[in-house]
Amino acid sequence: MKDLRKVVVDEGNYPTVEQIYERIGEFREFWSAAVTSEEKNRALKKLVERIIYDREGNQVELTVCYR
């Protein structure tokens, strides 16, 4: 039940189209200037809030939560 509440809260905070374009622009700037893996990770954090994975045997299901 706790996980379901979290999903409902997360889905209520959709970004606007302008916010999405702004975040993509920031990502592109950071990514093109990135040299190290750490810098690339910081760039990705401009777009991705978290990645959730569910592993069952040899199967892995990924859910990407964008900002």
N, C-alpha and C positions, 0 to 999 in steps of 0.2 A: 504494500500500500504506500509506503514511504517513497519508493521509486516512482510509482505512478504520479504522486503529487509533484515530484521533481519534474517529470516530463510535462505536466500541465503548466507548471510555472515557466519552464523554459520556452514552451511553444507560444506563450503569451507575449514574448518579447521579440517579435519579428523586427528586423531592421528595415528601414525604408530603402528604396532603390538607390537613392542618392548616397545613403550610408554604405551600401554595398559597393558602389563605384568608388567611393572614397577609400574604403579598405583595400580594394583591389589595387588602386593606384599606389597606396602606401606600400603594399606588398611588393609590387613591381619595382619601386624605387629601392627598397631595402634589399630585395633579391639580386638586382643587377649590381648593387654595390658590395654585396656579400662576397667574402673571400673564404673565410673559415666555416666549418660546420656549425660552430656556435652562432655565427652571424646569420647563417641560413635558417637555423632553428628560430632565432628571434624574428626573422621575416615571416616564417610560417605562423608564428603565434599572433601575427596581425590578422590572420584569416581564421585560424582554427583555435577554438576554445579548449577542446579536449577530444580524445579518441577513446572510445569504449570498445573493448573487445570481449567476445564470448567464445571461449575455446571449449570444444567438445570433441575429444579424441584428436583426429587429424584435421578437423574442420575448425576454422577460425572465422567468426563473423565480426566485421568492423562497423562501427557506427561513428561517423565523423560529425561532431557538433561544431558548426561554424559560429563565428562571432557575429 
